[in-house]
Amino acid sequence: MRVYGLTGSIGMGKSAVAAMFRKAGVPLFDADAEVHRLQGPGGGLLPAIEARFPGTTGAKGVDRAKLGAAVFGNQQERKALEAIVHPAVRRARGRFLQRHRSRPFVILDIPLLFESKAQKKGLAGVIVVSAPAWKQRKRVLARPGMTAAKFRQIVHLQTPDAEKRARADYIIDTGATFTATRAQVRRLVACLGAKTGR
């Protein structure tokens, strides 16, 4: 089984591309979705998060606004949260890989693949989702509660898109139409399947 990493900066359309891979029948592990599950109602990480960041959880799980306010722009607090979240996500990823070990290839959706350098180990290749900077900005600023200042800060913390593209094994460009993006995904699925003799 080959394992490919899927990544892309904020607002590049990675979630839409991930959904397209799933629709094409490719097993895909979504790290963000796993975090939401672990931090949702009854989630396994709630006790540890509440102990470290009091008042940030409740019956509905993590209060994302409160937790975000506690860690945003504070590297020490962000690292403390990551120390709680990342090991749990790694365990879930291990279970996913075990479950799909008979498949020719799978995809791991890893938002901070390049930022967390260790996560590139063991990957057969990296797929980067990209779009023009103006389109990225337009998409992100349309999100509820997003500001230009917050967008700039998030982008500053991420590996530049140009560098991601340069280091990618495959690029999915979401700058055109939905149909064009879907066609790229289908071609790549066929290509990766051919590499594994699918």
LUMZAPA-875880 format. One record per residue: residue number from 1; residue in three letters; x, y, z of N, C-alpha, C in turn. Coordinates in nm, 4 decimals, padded with zeros to 6 digits. Layout:
// LUMZAPA-875880
REC; NUM; Ala; X; Y; Z; X; Y; Z; X; Y; Z .
...
END
This chain:
// LUMZAPA-875880
REC; 1; Met; 00.0842; -00.1205; 00.0000; 00.0000; 00.0000; 00.0000; 00.0872; 00.1246; 00.0000 .
REC; 2; Arg; 00.0576; 00.2133; -00.0946; 00.1278; 00.3417; -00.0976; 00.0462; 00.4462; -00.0222 .
REC; 3; Val; 00.1168; 00.5347; 00.0469; 00.0507; 00.6399; 00.1248; 00.0930; 00.7756; 00.0694 .
REC; 4; Tyr; -00.0068; 00.8552; 00.0301; 00.0194; 00.9888; -00.0236; -00.0340; 01.0945; 00.0724 .
REC; 5; Gly; 00.0364; 01.2059; 00.0816; -00.0075; 01.3162; 00.1660; -00.0780; 01.4217; 00.0818 .
REC; 6; Leu; -00.1884; 01.4730; 00.1330; -00.2623; 01.5811; 00.0674; -00.2535; 01.7045; 00.1554 .
REC; 7; Thr; -00.2124; 01.8165; 00.0989; -00.1998; 01.9382; 00.1776; -00.2273; 02.0610; 00.0927 .
REC; 8; Gly; -00.2322; 02.1744; 00.1579; -00.2575; 02.3005; 00.0884; -00.2845; 02.4080; 00.1911 .
REC; 9; Ser; -00.2501; 02.5292; 00.1585; -00.2696; 02.6410; 00.2510; -00.4182; 02.6724; 00.2677 .
REC; 10; Ile; -00.4480; 02.7553; 00.3665; -00.5857; 02.7954; 00.3928; -00.6488; 02.8568; 00.2674 .
REC; 11; Gly; -00.7727; 02.8206; 00.2408; -00.8462; 02.8797; 00.1292; -00.8108; 02.8273; -00.0083 .
REC; 12; Met; -00.7320; 02.7204; -00.0154; -00.6908; 02.6682; -00.1457; -00.7887; 02.5658; -00.2048 .
REC; 13; Gly; -00.8851; 02.5212; -00.1242; -00.9830; 02.4247; -00.1754; -00.9506; 02.2809; -00.1433 .
REC; 14; Lys; -00.8669; 02.2596; -00.0411; -00.8241; 02.1237; -00.0075; -00.9413; 02.0363; 00.0365 .
REC; 15; Ser; -01.0343; 02.0926; 00.1129; -01.1486; 02.0133; 00.1606; -01.2335; 01.9636; 00.0436 .
REC; 16; Ala; -01.2532; 02.0514; -00.0554; -01.3314; 02.0121; -00.1733; -01.2594; 01.9023; -00.2507 .
REC; 17; Val; -01.1275; 01.9141; -00.2635; -01.0490; 01.8129; -00.3342; -01.0515; 01.6805; -00.2575 .
REC; 18; Ala; -01.0420; 01.6873; -00.1250; -01.0481; 01.5655; -00.0436; -01.1807; 01.4928; -00.0662 .
REC; 19; Ala; -01.2895; 01.5695; -00.0730; -01.4216; 01.5099; -00.0972; -01.4262; 01.4425; -00.2344 .
REC; 20; Met; -01.3590; 01.5013; -00.3321; -01.3541; 01.4431; -00.4662; -01.2781; 01.3101; -00.4660 .
REC; 21; Phe; -01.1683; 01.3042; -00.3903; -01.0936; 01.1781; -00.3800; -01.1819; 01.0706; -00.3168 .
REC; 22; Arg; -01.2540; 01.1079; -00.2116; -01.3426; 01.0118; -00.1449; -01.4496; 00.9620; -00.2415 .
REC; 23; Lys; -01.5063; 01.0548; -00.3169; -01.6126; 01.0179; -00.4113; -01.5594; 00.9242; -00.5191 .
REC; 24; Ala; -01.4295; 00.9363; -00.5473; -01.3653; 00.8482; -00.6462; -01.3293; 00.7129; -00.5856 .
REC; 25; Gly; -01.3616; 00.6932; -00.4573; -01.3382; 00.5637; -00.3937; -01.2041; 00.5470; -00.3255 .
REC; 26; Val; -01.1322; 00.6574; -00.3082; -01.0005; 00.6503; -00.2447; -01.0151; 00.6657; -00.0928 .
REC; 27; Pro; -00.9626; 00.5722; -00.0126; -00.9660; 00.5896; 00.1324; -00.8842; 00.7136; 00.1706 .
REC; 28; Leu; -00.9445; 00.8023; 00.2485; -00.8777; 00.9269; 00.2835; -00.8962; 00.9550; 00.4323 .
REC; 29; Phe; -00.7856; 00.9785; 00.5000; -00.7890; 01.0124; 00.6422; -00.7796; 01.1626; 00.6563 .
REC; 30; Asp; -00.8800; 01.2228; 00.7188; -00.8877; 01.3673; 00.7360; -00.8482; 01.4017; 00.8794 .
REC; 31; Ala; -00.7287; 01.4562; 00.8964; -00.6788; 01.4886; 01.0301; -00.7668; 01.5925; 01.0985 .
REC; 32; Asp; -00.8124; 01.6938; 01.0245; -00.8983; 01.7970; 01.0829; -01.0301; 01.7391; 01.1317 .
REC; 33; Ala; -01.0900; 01.6502; 01.0511; -01.2165; 01.5880; 01.0902; -01.1984; 01.5052; 01.2167 .
REC; 34; Glu; -01.0842; 01.4384; 01.2276; -01.0560; 01.3593; 01.3480; -01.0429; 01.4509; 01.4698 .
REC; 35; Val; -00.9792; 01.5655; 01.4517; -00.9675; 01.6617; 01.5623; -01.1052; 01.7091; 01.6064 .
REC; 36; His; -01.1916; 01.7397; 01.5087; -01.3287; 01.7831; 01.5417; -01.4021; 01.6746; 01.6205 .
REC; 37; Arg; -01.3827; 01.5489; 01.5816; -01.4494; 01.4392; 01.6515; -01.3972; 01.4275; 01.7953 .
REC; 38; Leu; -01.2660; 01.4356; 01.8102; -01.2042; 01.4229; 01.9419; -01.2383; 01.5397; 02.0334 .
REC; 39; Gln; -01.2707; 01.6558; 01.9715; -01.3031; 01.7752; 02.0503; -01.4536; 01.8015; 02.0561 .
REC; 40; Gly; -01.5327; 01.7156; 01.9924; -01.6769; 01.7331; 01.9900; -01.7422; 01.6789; 02.1161 .
REC; 41; Pro; -01.8757; 01.6759; 02.1203; -01.9474; 01.6262; 02.2372; -01.9002; 01.4862; 02.2768 .
REC; 42; Gly; -01.8569; 01.4707; 02.4005; -01.8086; 01.3418; 02.4481; -01.6726; 01.3021; 02.3940 .
REC; 43; Gly; -01.6047; 01.3925; 02.3248; -01.4750; 01.3633; 02.2632; -01.3689; 01.3248; 02.3638 .
REC; 44; Gly; -01.2812; 01.2365; 02.3225; -01.1791; 01.1828; 02.4111; -01.0785; 01.2838; 02.4636 .
REC; 45; Leu; -01.0649; 01.3996; 02.3960; -00.9644; 01.4974; 02.4383; -01.0189; 01.6048; 02.5324 .
REC; 46; Leu; -01.1486; 01.6046; 02.5557; -01.2093; 01.7125; 02.6353; -01.1493; 01.7252; 02.7760 .
REC; 47; Pro; -01.1326; 01.6144; 02.8502; -01.0758; 01.6295; 02.9855; -00.9374; 01.6948; 02.9855 .
REC; 48; Ala; -00.8510; 01.6510; 02.8933; -00.7150; 01.7054; 02.8887; -00.7154; 01.8525; 02.8470 .
REC; 49; Ile; -00.8011; 01.8874; 02.7526; -00.8081; 02.0267; 02.7072; -00.8642; 02.1160; 02.8180 .
REC; 50; Glu; -00.9669; 02.0687; 02.8865; -01.0264; 02.1481; 02.9949; -00.9265; 02.1679; 03.1083 .
REC; 51; Ala; -00.8482; 02.0638; 03.1373; -00.7491; 02.0746; 03.2449; -00.6415; 02.1774; 03.2112 .
REC; 52; Arg; -00.6015; 02.1814; 03.0840; -00.4939; 02.2742; 03.0433; -00.5473; 02.4131; 03.0106 .
REC; 53; Phe; -00.6711; 02.4192; 02.9572; -00.7320; 02.5470; 02.9186; -00.8711; 02.5568; 02.9823 .
REC; 54; Pro; -00.8776; 02.5862; 03.1129; -01.0053; 02.5869; 03.1849; -01.1095; 02.6801; 03.1211 .
REC; 55; Gly; -01.2328; 02.6294; 03.1156; -01.3429; 02.7103; 03.0641; -01.3599; 02.7061; 02.9129 .
REC; 56; Thr; -01.2825; 02.6192; 02.8448; -01.2903; 02.6150; 02.6975; -01.3735; 02.4981; 02.6452 .
REC; 57; Thr; -01.4280; 02.4157; 02.7362; -01.5104; 02.3036; 02.6908; -01.6451; 02.3047; 02.7638 .
REC; 58; Gly; -01.7411; 02.2303; 02.7065; -01.8742; 02.2221; 02.7665; -01.9477; 02.1019; 02.7120 .
REC; 59; Ala; -02.0787; 02.1011; 02.7268; -02.1607; 01.9878; 02.6826; -02.1511; 01.9654; 02.5321 .
REC; 60; Lys; -02.1257; 02.0712; 02.4584; -02.1156; 02.0603; 02.3124; -01.9723; 02.0348; 02.2652 .
REC; 61; Gly; -01.8839; 02.0109; 02.3612; -01.7449; 01.9880; 02.3257; -01.6626; 02.1136; 02.3459 .
REC; 62; Val; -01.5584; 02.1263; 02.2661; -01.4712; 02.2433; 02.2757; -01.5435; 02.3667; 02.2226 .
REC; 63; Asp; -01.5324; 02.4752; 02.2971; -01.5791; 02.6046; 02.2475; -01.4641; 02.6611; 02.1643 .
REC; 64; Arg; -01.4773; 02.6471; 02.0336; -01.3650; 02.6793; 01.9451; -01.3235; 02.8259; 01.9537 .
REC; 65; Ala; -01.4204; 02.9144; 01.9780; -01.3879; 03.0572; 01.9893; -01.3016; 03.0824; 02.1138 .
REC; 66; Lys; -01.3394; 03.0206; 02.2251; -01.2632; 03.0399; 02.3490; -01.1252; 02.9754; 02.3407 .
REC; 67; Leu; -01.1205; 02.8536; 02.2867; -00.9909; 02.7859; 02.2745; -00.9017; 02.8607; 02.1760 .
REC; 68; Gly; -00.9624; 02.9076; 02.0671; -00.8860; 02.9848; 01.9687; -00.8277; 03.1103; 02.0303 .
REC; 69; Ala; -00.9071; 03.1786; 02.1128; -00.8598; 03.3011; 02.1783; -00.7458; 03.2709; 02.2748 .
REC; 70; Ala; -00.7497; 03.1500; 02.3340; -00.6463; 03.1121; 02.4311; -00.5118; 03.0810; 02.3651 .
REC; 71; Val; -00.5154; 03.0344; 02.2418; -00.3902; 02.9913; 02.1782; -00.3454; 03.0785; 02.0610 .
REC; 72; Phe; -00.4377; 03.1548; 02.0014; -00.4022; 03.2278; 01.8795; -00.2953; 03.3339; 01.9078 .
REC; 73; Gly; -00.1877; 03.3271; 01.8325; -00.0792; 03.4241; 01.8463; 00.0134; 03.3961; 01.9639 .
REC; 74; Asn; -00.0100; 03.2856; 02.0373; 00.0736; 03.2501; 02.1521; 00.1369; 03.1140; 02.1249 .
REC; 75; Gln; 00.2631; 03.1166; 02.0858; 00.3297; 02.9930; 02.0430; 00.3361; 02.8890; 02.1547 .
REC; 76; Gln; 00.3604; 02.9322; 02.2777; 00.3711; 02.8383; 02.3892; 00.2383; 02.7661; 02.4136 .
REC; 77; Glu; 00.1284; 02.8422; 02.4102; -00.0026; 02.7822; 02.4324; -00.0425; 02.6931; 02.3152 .
REC; 78; Arg; -00.0067; 02.7348; 02.1951; -00.0371; 02.6539; 02.0770; 00.0354; 02.5198; 02.0843 .
REC; 79; Lys; 00.1614; 02.5232; 02.1274; 00.2386; 02.3985; 02.1404; 00.1798; 02.3075; 02.2492 .
REC; 80; Ala; 00.1276; 02.3687; 02.3550; 00.0651; 02.2897; 02.4622; -00.0588; 02.2178; 02.4093 .
REC; 81; Leu; -00.1363; 02.2872; 02.3254; -00.2550; 02.2255; 02.2658; -00.2142; 02.1147; 02.1687 .
REC; 82; Glu; -00.1121; 02.1408; 02.0885; -00.0646; 02.0406; 01.9925; -00.0158; 01.9151; 02.0637 .
REC; 83; Ala; 00.0451; 01.9318; 02.1816; 00.0953; 01.8169; 02.2576; -00.0192; 01.7276; 02.3056 .
REC; 84; Ile; -00.1375; 01.7855; 02.3178; -00.2562; 01.7078; 02.3545; -00.3177; 01.6426; 02.2308 .
REC; 85; Val; -00.3281; 01.7202; 02.1233; -00.4028; 01.6768; 02.0053; -00.3247; 01.5810; 01.9149 .
REC; 86; His; -00.1999; 01.6139; 01.8843; -00.1256; 01.5390; 01.7831; -00.1090; 01.3897; 01.8126 .
REC; 87; Pro; -00.0756; 01.3497; 01.9373; -00.0622; 01.2051; 01.9621; -00.1929; 01.1291; 01.9372 .
REC; 88; Ala; -00.3060; 01.1903; 01.9726; -00.4360; 01.1244; 01.9518; -00.4650; 01.1089; 01.8028 .
REC; 89; Val; -00.4304; 01.2096; 01.7242; -00.4520; 01.2034; 01.5796; -00.3607; 01.0978; 01.5173 .
REC; 90; Arg; -00.2383; 01.0886; 01.5661; -00.1456; 00.9858; 01.5145; -00.1994; 00.8452; 01.5396 .
REC; 91; Arg; -00.2572; 00.8252; 01.6572; -00.3140; 00.6925; 01.6878; -00.4311; 00.6609; 01.5942 .
REC; 92; Ala; -00.5151; 00.7602; 01.5700; -00.6295; 00.7399; 01.4796; -00.5813; 00.7114; 01.3374 .
REC; 93; Arg; -00.4755; 00.7805; 01.2966; -00.4194; 00.7585; 01.1627; -00.3641; 00.6166; 01.1502 .
REC; 94; Gly; -00.3005; 00.5693; 01.2566; -00.2485; 00.4326; 01.2564; -00.3600; 00.3301; 01.2390 .
REC; 95; Arg; -00.4725; 00.3539; 01.3060; -00.5872; 00.2622; 01.2924; -00.6432; 00.2661; 01.1502 .
REC; 96; Phe; -00.6461; 00.3860; 01.0904; -00.6933; 00.4013; 00.9520; -00.6045; 00.3209; 00.8562 .
REC; 97; Leu; -00.4738; 00.3349; 00.8704; -00.3802; 00.2639; 00.7818; -00.3936; 00.1127; 00.7980 .
REC; 98; Gln; -00.4125; 00.0686; 00.9191; -00.4295; -00.0749; 00.9443; -00.5585; -00.1253; 00.8778 .
REC; 99; Arg; -00.6641; -00.0459; 00.8887; -00.7951; -00.0835; 00.8329; -00.7911; -00.0949; 00.6811 .
REC; 100; His; -00.7084; -00.0137; 00.6160; -00.7056; -00.0095; 00.4689; -00.5761; -00.0681; 00.4119 .
REC; 101; Arg; -00.5089; -00.1522; 00.4886; -00.3779; -00.2026; 00.4464; -00.3817; -00.2840; 00.3181 .
REC; 102; Ser; -00.4989; -00.3359; 00.2811; -00.5069; -00.4169; 00.1586; -00.5322; -00.3315; 00.0341 .
REC; 103; Arg; -00.5538; -00.2009; 00.0517; -00.5806; -00.1140; -00.0629; -00.4504; -00.0759; -00.1325 .
REC; 104; Pro; -00.4556; -00.0522; -00.2649; -00.3318; -00.0176; -00.3366; -00.2710; 00.1151; -00.2915 .
REC; 105; Phe; -00.3578; 00.2136; -00.2619; -00.3056; 00.3400; -00.2084; -00.4134; 00.4114; -00.1285 .
REC; 106; Val; -00.3665; 00.4938; -00.0350; -00.4561; 00.5754; 00.0465; -00.3993; 00.7164; 00.0524 .
REC; 107; Ile; -00.4825; 00.8097; 00.0984; -00.4395; 00.9490; 00.1098; -00.4598; 00.9969; 00.2527 .
REC; 108; Leu; -00.3592; 01.0657; 00.3042; -00.3695; 01.1309; 00.4344; -00.3833; 01.2806; 00.4107 .
REC; 109; Asp; -00.4942; 01.3378; 00.4530; -00.5169; 01.4823; 00.4441; -00.4475; 01.5453; 00.5639 .
REC; 110; Ile; -00.3342; 01.6106; 00.5395; -00.2531; 01.6682; 00.6480; -00.2331; 01.8173; 00.6205 .
REC; 111; Pro; -00.3147; 01.9040; 00.6825; -00.3058; 02.0478; 00.6544; -00.1655; 02.1062; 00.6725 .
REC; 112; Leu; -00.0959; 02.0679; 00.7793; 00.0362; 02.1258; 00.8077; 00.1482; 02.0267; 00.7755 .
REC; 113; Leu; 00.1368; 01.9617; 00.6609; 00.2336; 01.8586; 00.6239; 00.3758; 01.9146; 00.6164 .
REC; 114; Phe; 00.3941; 02.0273; 00.5502; 00.5285; 02.0839; 00.5365; 00.5735; 02.1542; 00.6642 .
REC; 115; Glu; 00.4772; 02.2120; 00.7362; 00.5111; 02.2816; 00.8597; 00.5559; 02.1836; 00.9679 .
REC; 116; Ser; 00.4928; 02.0630; 00.9711; 00.5324; 01.9571; 01.0648; 00.6180; 01.8579; 00.9877 .
REC; 117; Lys; 00.7461; 01.8875; 00.9779; 00.8363; 01.8167; 00.8868; 00.8351; 01.6648; 00.9036 .
REC; 118; Ala; 00.8153; 01.6190; 01.0263; 00.8205; 01.4744; 01.0509; 00.7093; 01.4003; 00.9784 .
REC; 119; Gln; 00.6004; 01.4720; 00.9450; 00.4850; 01.4049; 00.8859; 00.5093; 01.3603; 00.7422 .
REC; 120; Lys; 00.6179; 01.4054; 00.6803; 00.6439; 01.3659; 00.5415; 00.7085; 01.2275; 00.5328 .
REC; 121; Lys; 00.7545; 01.1772; 00.6467; 00.8196; 01.0455; 00.6478; 00.7197; 00.9372; 00.6079 .
REC; 122; Gly; 00.7665; 00.8447; 00.5259; 00.6843; 00.7300; 00.4892; 00.5847; 00.7552; 00.3780 .
REC; 123; Leu; 00.5835; 00.8759; 00.3224; 00.4893; 00.9061; 00.2144; 00.5506; 00.8727; 00.0787 .
REC; 124; Ala; 00.4676; 00.8164; -00.0081; 00.5129; 00.7859; -00.1445; 00.5152; 00.9126; -00.2294 .
REC; 125; Gly; 00.4438; 01.0153; -00.1877; 00.4403; 01.1406; -00.2613; 00.3488; 01.2399; -00.1923 .
REC; 126; Val; 00.3609; 01.3658; -00.2336; 00.2804; 01.4735; -00.1741; 00.1975; 01.5423; -00.2822 .
REC; 127; Ile; 00.0680; 01.5547; -00.2535; -00.0264; 01.6236; -00.3434; -00.0563; 01.7596; -00.2818 .
REC; 128; Val; -00.0294; 01.8661; -00.3551; -00.0552; 02.0015; -00.3051; -00.1730; 02.0625; -00.3801 .
REC; 129; Val; -00.2693; 02.1142; -00.3040; -00.3839; 02.1851; -00.3613; -00.3505; 02.3339; -00.3599 .
REC; 130; Ser; -00.3656; 02.3983; -00.4743; -00.3209; 02.5362; -00.4870; -00.4194; 02.6171; -00.5713 .
REC; 131; Ala; -00.4132; 02.7489; -00.5544; -00.4964; 02.8417; -00.6322; -00.4255; 02.9765; -00.6336 .
REC; 132; Pro; -00.4636; 03.0661; -00.7238; -00.4022; 03.1986; -00.7242; -00.4249; 03.2711; -00.5914 .
REC; 133; Ala; -00.3293; 03.3541; -00.5517; -00.3356; 03.4234; -00.4224; -00.4622; 03.5080; -00.4081 .
REC; 134; Trp; -00.5056; 03.5726; -00.5164; -00.6251; 03.6572; -00.5062; -00.7499; 03.5738; -00.4761 .
REC; 135; Lys; -00.7538; 03.4531; -00.5341; -00.8697; 03.3659; -00.5108; -00.8655; 03.3114; -00.3681 .
REC; 136; Gln; -00.7470; 03.2760; -00.3214; -00.7308; 03.2296; -00.1838; -00.7818; 03.3366; -00.0865 .
REC; 137; Arg; -00.7374; 03.4600; -00.1074; -00.7767; 03.5700; -00.0178; -00.9286; 03.5915; -00.0197 .
REC; 138; Lys; -00.9864; 03.5884; -00.1374; -01.1309; 03.6088; -00.1516; -01.2088; 03.5005; -00.0772 .
REC; 139; Arg; -01.1654; 03.3763; -00.0926; -01.2327; 03.2643; -00.0258; -01.2253; 03.2769; 00.1266 .
REC; 140; Val; -01.1058; 03.3078; 00.1756; -01.0858; 03.3112; 00.3205; -01.1596; 03.4289; 00.3842 .
REC; 141; Leu; -01.1537; 03.5450; 00.3208; -01.2191; 03.6628; 00.3788; -01.3715; 03.6511; 00.3762 .
REC; 142; Ala; -01.4237; 03.5561; 00.2984; -01.5688; 03.5340; 00.2961; -01.6153; 03.4491; 00.4140 .
REC; 143; Arg; -01.5200; 03.3937; 00.4898; -01.5555; 03.3091; 00.6038; -01.6031; 03.3945; 00.7203 .
REC; 144; Pro; -01.7007; 03.3441; 00.7963; -01.7513; 03.4193; 00.9119; -01.6408; 03.4476; 01.0139 .
REC; 145; Gly; -01.6344; 03.5706; 01.0603; -01.5388; 03.6074; 01.1643; -01.3964; 03.6298; 01.1167 .
REC; 146; Met; -01.3716; 03.6135; 00.9882; -01.2360; 03.6310; 00.9362; -01.2093; 03.7788; 00.9070 .
REC; 147; Thr; -01.0890; 03.8225; 00.9374; -01.0468; 03.9594; 00.9070; -00.9195; 03.9540; 00.8245 .
REC; 148; Ala; -00.8864; 04.0649; 00.7599; -00.7646; 04.0702; 00.6790; -00.6412; 04.0474; 00.7666 .
REC; 149; Ala; -00.6431; 04.1023; 00.8883; -00.5287; 04.0862; 00.9793; -00.5115; 03.9406; 01.0209 .
REC; 150; Lys; -00.6223; 03.8746; 01.0520; -00.6163; 03.7346; 01.0925; -00.5693; 03.6482; 00.9763 .
REC; 151; Phe; -00.6180; 03.6793; 00.8569; -00.5761; 03.6054; 00.7373; -00.4253; 03.6176; 00.7164 .
REC; 152; Arg; -00.3735; 03.7409; 00.7291; -00.2292; 03.7632; 00.7111; -00.1490; 03.6827; 00.8136 .
REC; 153; Gln; -00.1973; 03.6772; 00.9366; -00.1261; 03.6045; 01.0415; -00.1248; 03.4548; 01.0140 .
REC; 154; Ile; -00.2370; 03.4018; 00.9680; -00.2445; 03.2589; 00.9362; -00.1495; 03.2248; 00.8215 .
REC; 155; Val; -00.1524; 03.3057; 00.7166; -00.0657; 03.2828; 00.6004; 00.0819; 03.2904; 00.6410 .
REC; 156; His; 00.1124; 03.3835; 00.7313; 00.2507; 03.4004; 00.7779; 00.3014; 03.2745; 00.8476 .
REC; 157; Leu; 00.2113; 03.2026; 00.9155; 00.2504; 03.0823; 00.9890; 00.2632; 02.9595; 00.8990 .
REC; 158; Gln; 00.2092; 02.9685; 00.7783; 00.2105; 02.8540; 00.6871; 00.3259; 02.8635; 00.5879 .
REC; 159; Thr; 00.3728; 02.7474; 00.5438; 00.4747; 02.7448; 00.4389; 00.4169; 02.8115; 00.3143 .
REC; 160; Pro; 00.4914; 02.9034; 00.2502; 00.4382; 02.9734; 00.1319; 00.3910; 02.8767; 00.0232 .
REC; 161; Asp; 00.2839; 02.9152; -00.0441; 00.2266; 02.8300; -00.1486; 00.3295; 02.7991; -00.2581 .
REC; 162; Ala; 00.4107; 02.8976; -00.2942; 00.5107; 02.8746; -00.3998; 00.6080; 02.7641; -00.3591 .
REC; 163; Glu; 00.6449; 02.7620; -00.2319; 00.7362; 02.6582; -00.1833; 00.6668; 02.5219; -00.1832 .
REC; 164; Lys; 00.5404; 02.5204; -00.1435; 00.4655; 02.3940; -00.1440; 00.4569; 02.3387; -00.2858 .
REC; 165; Arg; 00.4286; 02.4260; -00.3805; 00.4196; 02.3822; -00.5202; 00.5530; 02.3262; -00.5686 .
REC; 166; Ala; 00.6621; 02.3929; -00.5294; 00.7957; 02.3496; -00.5727; 00.8314; 02.2129; -00.5145 .
REC; 167; Arg; 00.7801; 02.1846; -00.3946; 00.8142; 02.0595; -00.3263; 00.7121; 01.9485; -00.3508 .
REC; 168; Ala; 00.6053; 01.9805; -00.4234; 00.4984; 01.8821; -00.4479; 00.5402; 01.7789; -00.5518 .
REC; 169; Asp; 00.4859; 01.6596; -00.5376; 00.4994; 01.5575; -00.6408; 00.3854; 01.5708; -00.7418 .
REC; 170; Tyr; 00.2698; 01.6182; -00.6928; 00.1512; 01.6392; -00.7768; 00.0819; 01.7670; -00.7293 .
REC; 171; Ile; 00.0263; 01.8426; -00.8246; -00.0454; 01.9669; -00.7903; -00.1866; 01.9599; -00.8462 .
REC; 172; Ile; -00.2836; 01.9914; -00.7618; -00.4220; 02.0079; -00.8052; -00.4521; 02.1569; -00.7998 .
REC; 173; Asp; -00.4784; 02.2172; -00.9142; -00.5047; 02.3598; -00.9221; -00.6559; 02.3840; -00.9153 .
REC; 174; Thr; -00.6990; 02.4557; -00.8113; -00.8426; 02.4824; -00.7941; -00.8806; 02.6231; -00.8391 .
REC; 175; Gly; -00.7939; 02.6848; -00.9168; -00.8193; 02.8229; -00.9587; -00.9227; 02.8372; -01.0686 .
REC; 176; Ala; -00.9564; 02.7273; -01.1349; -01.0540; 02.7344; -01.2444; -01.1902; 02.6866; -01.1937 .
REC; 177; Thr; -01.2598; 02.6069; -01.2722; -01.3939; 02.5623; -01.2347; -01.3899; 02.4346; -01.1517 .
REC; 178; Phe; -01.5024; 02.4065; -01.0867; -01.5184; 02.2830; -01.0090; -01.4987; 02.1612; -01.1000 .
REC; 179; Thr; -01.5540; 02.1698; -01.2203; -01.5435; 02.0592; -01.3166; -01.3981; 02.0336; -01.3548 .
REC; 180; Ala; -01.3226; 02.1415; -01.3748; -01.1811; 02.1279; -01.4114; -01.1016; 02.0643; -01.2976 .
REC; 181; Thr; -01.1331; 02.1046; -01.1756; -01.0647; 02.0469; -01.0593; -01.0963; 01.8983; -01.0477 .
REC; 182; Arg; -01.2235; 01.8634; -01.0649; -01.2645; 01.7231; -01.0556; -01.1948; 01.6387; -01.1623 .
REC; 183; Ala; -01.1769; 01.6938; -01.2807; -01.1077; 01.6216; -01.3878; -00.9618; 01.5954; -01.3498 .
REC; 184; Gln; -00.8974; 01.6938; -01.2850; -00.7598; 01.6748; -01.2391; -00.7517; 01.5629; -01.1359 .
REC; 185; Val; -00.8491; 01.5608; -01.0443; -00.8501; 01.4575; -00.9404; -00.8667; 01.3201; -01.0035 .
REC; 186; Arg; -00.9581; 01.3087; -01.0988; -00.9815; 01.1789; -01.1643; -00.8562; 01.1310; -01.2369 .
REC; 187; Arg; -00.7876; 01.2220; -01.3039; -00.6636; 01.1849; -01.3746; -00.5585; 01.1364; -01.2750 .
REC; 188; Leu; -00.5496; 01.2053; -01.1619; -00.4491; 01.1677; -01.0627; -00.4822; 01.0326; -00.9997 .
REC; 189; Val; -00.6103; 01.0080; -00.9728; -00.6515; 00.8781; -00.9173; -00.6107; 00.7662; -01.0148 .
REC; 190; Ala; -00.6345; 00.7890; -01.1435; -00.5966; 00.6892; -01.2449; -00.4450; 00.6702; -01.2478 .
REC; 191; Cys; -00.3720; 00.7810; -01.2368; -00.2259; 00.7773; -01.2383; -00.1710; 00.7012; -01.1171 .
REC; 192; Leu; -00.2228; 00.7325; -00.9983; -00.1748; 00.6661; -00.8768; -00.2157; 00.5185; -00.8765 .
REC; 193; Gly; -00.3332; 00.4888; -00.9303; -00.3762; 00.3501; -00.9419; -00.2849; 00.2714; -01.0346 .
REC; 194; Ala; -00.2435; 00.3354; -01.1441; -00.1554; 00.2692; -01.2399; -00.0189; 00.2390; -01.1773 .
REC; 195; Lys; 00.0280; 00.3302; -01.0910; 00.1580; 00.3110; -01.0257; 00.1588; 00.1884; -00.9349 .
REC; 196; Thr; 00.0401; 00.1562; -00.8819; 00.0315; 00.0441; -00.7891; -00.0218; -00.0821; -00.8568 .
REC; 197; Gly; -00.0470; -00.0711; -00.9876; -00.0978; -00.1847; -01.0625; -00.2432; -00.2127; -01.0343 .
REC; 198; Arg; -00.3149; -00.1074; -00.9974; -00.4575; -00.1243; -00.9640; -00.5388; -00.1594; -01.0863 .
END
